[in-house]
Amino acid sequence: MTYAISQNCCNDATCVSVCPVNCIHPAPGEPGFGSTEMLYIDPATCIDCGACADACPVDAVFPVESLTGPQQAYAEINAAYYADAPTPQPAADSPIFHSWDEPAFPRTLPADFTAPRVAIVGTGPAGMYAAEDLLLHTAAEVTLLDRLPVAGGLVRYGVAPDHPATKRIGDAFARFHDHPRVRMLLGVDVGKDITADELSAHHDAVVYAVGAPGDRRLGIPGEEATGSLPATTFVAWYNAHPDVPADAVDLSTERVVVVGTGNVALDVARILLTDPEELAGTDIADHALDALRASAVREVVLLARRGPEDAACTRPELLALTQLPGIELVVDDHDPRTGPAIDAAGPRDKAALLRELPREQVDLSGPVPTGGRRLIFRFHSAPLAVQHDGGTDRTSPGVVGVRVTGSAGGTGIRTGMLLRAIGYRGAPLPGLPFDEDSGTVPHDKGRVTGRTGSYVVGWIKRGPTGGIGTNRACAAETVTTLLGDAADGLLPAPAHSGKAFRRLARRRSRHVVDARGLAAIDRAEQARGSRTGRPRSKLATVPELVAASKTRLPLSR
């Protein structure tokens, strides 16, 4: 019996580092690592030891014989990776993980090395991989900061609620929250409550892991109409993000158009069409679950500028979408290029997963047909303008349709909501340089250009690409640069102590949450969820989170 890696793969390569026979690829340093959709186990080499399954932080590794239903396809997917190519090998000059306890990049530190005091801004995967590296491999003291009064970043607010296994990576990070060399200051907004200069004045080094909180624009007329939203807002809404109010999304329309075919587009389409009772056992926001139960949405159109061969989603996510119960999937055959591209797709191509779906020329200009729920793939079709009702003196214009390419003058799709799922974008942080074209902070291997002692990691460093696990190698590179600078004596000595910084943070922010407060929030949310048979019921506002952080367990008698 061999093992196979499945849909939830996070690509952080923990499994690679524990495999005794080098049967998991692509490994760090090999061509394709960080760019393939997932990692793959070679069935001809696997010795059935189970080490990879034990080490996997997101429960994505299973014995082949235990796979059932749609999951059985992953046995073939893993084997197919090795069917027509030799086993990948690392390039001679590439760094590689040797074990869980060794860094990803070669490091040589002097015997008298003094570990630095480091502030990490952001508690999502990028920031926590950096913290993990520093805490496991040095005696560094780490201050964890986040502008929200709760930790997690995109693990908490970006992963879809029906992907609970993916969220388990958060448990691996949580073990560092109360580490003896960690101080946690949540609810502190760097750039607003605390300046970058003040942060640097209290630490040897600062690592910014602030992600890419913005969204890309379509740049078409009518884009600002009510009902035209970035998918990032919708994702934040169903994940109970405090920045997005409960009434931010109106599901009174029967048809929703989603622009994009990446994993986020698939996530929002799936949440819109899934039976709400299937989501009732997840940590979806209470207000989102209520809205979905009352939702009028019965049809979602995925709008793709290019053809099925260029769909941006990963194969595992598309495979999962095609297996959803109770949802009819249709390929809109409006363009003569779509069908041939699907038929010509090879067995490892994403487009091949669409081959068994019905194809028809779908009329999207009128009301949604009566019947069940339906998902339509419409390729070679780009939005030209958002059509709206003009609004009144008291209301802003509301979406009534989207004009798209497909005929002379553009085809009109009748809809009351447009979600643009075309990518995230980084935002400037006061005190740091910023490249407007790429939406990132200029850097050299993580070292911020022109700012000694400041570093970046994650999406603000490399742009919004790669999944959760990609941040592990990204963080390793940045930490290697930081430690090299520390060993070379290039880090300016902080003018003030860590204790002084904690006092400053509490003066500037009235609602600082520490590790003990975060644990109280976790208990409160789990208790709320247990009343309705859910893993947790998230608190959705800053006041609720702060109030929960102040609750304490009663003293034992």
C-alpha positions, 0 to 999 in steps of 0.5 A, spaced: 500 500 500 502 506 498 500 513 500 497 519 495 497 527 496 490 530 495 486 536 494 488 540 501 496 539 499 499 546 502 506 545 498 510 547 505 514 540 504 514 538 511 512 531 508 519 531 504 523 533 509 521 526 513 520 521 507 526 516 508 526 514 501 526 521 497 519 519 494 515 526 494 517 531 489 518 536 487 522 538 493 525 544 495 531 546 490 528 542 484 524 545 478 517 546 479 517 547 487 513 552 489 510 553 482 506 546 481 499 545 484 501 540 489 506 535 491 506 528 489 508 521 492 511 516 487 508 510 488 514 506 485 518 508 491 513 509 497 515 504 502 508 505 506 512 508 512 506 513 513 511 518 516 509 523 511 501 523 513 504 524 520 507 530 518 502 533 514 500 539 517 493 539 513 491 532 513 492 531 505 496 525 505 492 518 505 493 511 504 491 509 497 486 504 499 483 508 504 481 513 498 473 513 496 469 517 492 472 523 488 478 522 492 480 516 488 482 520 483 488 522 487 492 516 486 492 516 479 494 524 479 500 522 484 502 516 479 501 520 473 506 526 475 511 520 474 509 517 468 512 521 463 518 524 466 524 522 470 524 523 478 526 530 479 533 532 482 535 538 485 539 543 481 546 543 483 546 550 486 539 550 489 538 550 497 534 544 499 530 542 506 535 536 509 530 535 515 525 539 519 530 542 524 534 545 519 533 551 515 532 551 507 538 556 506 545 555 508 547 559 514 553 560 517 553 563 524 559 565 528 560 562 535 559 568 539 553 570 535 548 574 539 540 572 537 536 578 535 530 581 538 525 581 532 518 584 530 514 580 525 508 584 523 503 580 521 500 573 523 498 569 517 502 564 514 508 568 512 509 571 518 508 565 522 513 561 518 518 566 519 517 566 527 518 558 526 524 559 523 527 564 528 525 560 534 527 553 532 534 555 529 536 561 533 535 564 540 531 570 538 526 574 541 520 575 537 514 580 538 508 578 534 504 584 531 497 584 528 492 590 526 486 585 528 485 583 535 486 576 533 491 572 529 491 568 523 491 572 517 489 568 511 488 562 514 483 565 518 480 570 513 482 567 506 481 559 507 474 557 505 470 554 511 468 548 507 476 546 507 477 545 514 483 541 513 487 547 510 485 551 516 489 546 520 495 549 518 493 554 523 494 549 529 501 548 527 502 556 528 499 556 534 504 552 538 508 558 537 503 563 540 505 562 547 512 560 546 517 563 552 521 567 547 514 570 544 511 576 546 504 577 542 501 584 541 494 584 537 490 590 535 496 594 534 496 597 527 503 599 524 503 605 520 497 608 524 498 606 532 506 605 531 510 608 526 515 604 522 521 608 525 518 607 532 518 599 531 525 599 528 527 603 534 525 598 539 528 592 535 534 589 532 530 587 526 523 588 523 519 583 518 513 585 515 508 580 513 502 584 511 500 580 505 496 583 499 490 586 502 487 590 496 484 587 490 485 588 482 480 592 478 477 591 472 477 598 469 471 598 466 465 603 466 460 601 472 465 598 476 463 602 482 455 600 482 452 597 488 452 589 487 459 590 484 464 587 489 471 584 489 471 577 491 476 579 496 470 582 500 465 576 499 471 572 502 472 576 508 464 577 509 463 569 509 469 568 514 467 574 519 472 579 517 471 585 522 473 590 516 466 587 512 460 588 515 454 583 516 450 587 511 455 588 505 453 582 501 446 582 498 444 575 495 437 577 492 439 576 485 438 569 482 444 569 477 451 572 480 457 573 475 464 571 477 470 574 473 476 569 473 477 562 474 482 562 479 481 558 486 478 564 489 473 564 483 472 557 485 471 558 492 466 563 491 462 560 486 462 553 491 460 557 497 454 561 493 451 554 490 453 549 496 447 547 500 447 551 506 446 545 511 452 543 508 456 549 511 452 549 517 457 544 520 463 549 519 466 555 521 462 560 516 460 567 519 453 566 522 451 572 518 453 569 512 450 562 513 443 566 515 444 570 508 445 563 504 439 560 507 435 565 505 439 566 498 435 567 491 442 565 488 441 559 483 446 560 478 453 562 478 457 564 471 464 563 471 467 568 466 474 567 463 477 572 458 481 566 455 480 559 454 479 552 458 486 550 457 488 557 461 484 556 467 488 559 473 485 554 478 489 548 480 487 541 478 485 539 485 480 545 486 477 544 479 476 536 480 473 538 487 468 543 484 466 538 478 464 533 484 459 537 488 453 534 489 446 537 487 449 542 482 449 542 475 455 544 471 455 546 464 460 549 459 457 555 455 459 553 448 458 560 445 465 560 442 467 555 437 474 555 440 472 552 447 470 545 445 476 543 441 480 545 447 477 541 452 477 535 447 484 536 445 486 536 453 491 531 455 490 527 461 494 531 466 491 538 463 485 541 467 481 542 461 480 535 461 476 535 467 471 539 463 470 533 458 464 530 461 460 536 462 454 538 458 456 543 453 450 548 450 449 555 448 447 558 454 442 564 454 444 569 459 440 575 457 434 573 461 432 570 467 435 564 470 431 558 468 427 554 473 430 548 476 436 547 481 442 550 482 447 551 476 454 553 475 456 555 468 463 556 465 463 561 460 470 561 456 473 567 451 469 572 454 471 578 458 467 584 461 466 590 457 461 594 462 457 593 468 450 595 467 446 599 472 439 602 474 442 609 474 440 609 482 436 615 485 437 621 489 437 616 495 440 610 492 447 609 488 446 605 482 445 598 482 448 592 478 442 589 473 447 586 468 454 585 465 456 587 458 461 582 455 465 580 449 462 575 445 458 578 439 458 585 436 457 590 441 457 585 446 453 580 449 449 582 455 448 577 461 443 579 466 445 579 473 444 583 480 451 581 482 458 581 479 464 579 483 471 580 480 476 574 482 482 577 478 487 577 484 489 581 490 494 587 490 499 589 496 498 596 499 503 601 501 505 601 508 507 608 511 515 608 512 517 603 507 518 604 499 513 601 495 513 599 487 506 601 484 507 597 478 508 590 482 504 592 488 510 590 493 516 592 497 522 593 493 527 588 496 534 584 495 532 577 498 527 580 503 532 585 505 528 592 504 531 597 499 534 603 503 531 601 510 537 597 514 534 592 519 527 592 515 525 585 511 519 583 508 516 576 507 510 573 503 505 576 498 508 583 500 515 581 498 513 577 492 506 579 490 500 575 491 502 568 488 503 561 491 499 558 496 500 557 504 506 552 503 510 557 499 511 562 504 515 557 508 521 557 503 520 565 502 520 566 509 527 561 510 530 566 504 528 572 508 530 569 515 537 567 512 538 574 509 536 577 516 541 572 520 547 574 515 546 581 516 546 580 524 552 576 524 556 581 519 554 587 524 549 590 520 543 591 524 543 598 528 542 597 535 535 598 538 535 605 542 529 602 547 528 595 550 522 590 548 519 592 555 519 599 553 515 597 546 510 593 549 508 599 554 508 604 548 504 599 544 499 599 550 499 607 550 497 607 543 492 602 542 486 601 547 485 594 545 491 590 545 490 582 545 496 578 548 497 570 547 492 569 553 487 574 550 487 570 544 486 563 547 480 566 551 477 568 544 479 561 541 475 558 547 469 563 546 468 562 539 469 554 540 463 555 546 459 559 541 460 553 536 458 547 540 451 550 542 450 548 534 454 543 533 460 547 529 467 547 530 467 554 532 462 560 531 467 566 529 466 573 533 465 578 527 467 585 530 473 588 533 469 590 540 466 582 540 473 580 539 476 584 544 471 583 549 472 576 549 479 576 550 478 579 557 474 573 559 478 569 564 477 561 566 475 561 573 480 559 578 480 551 579 478 549 587 
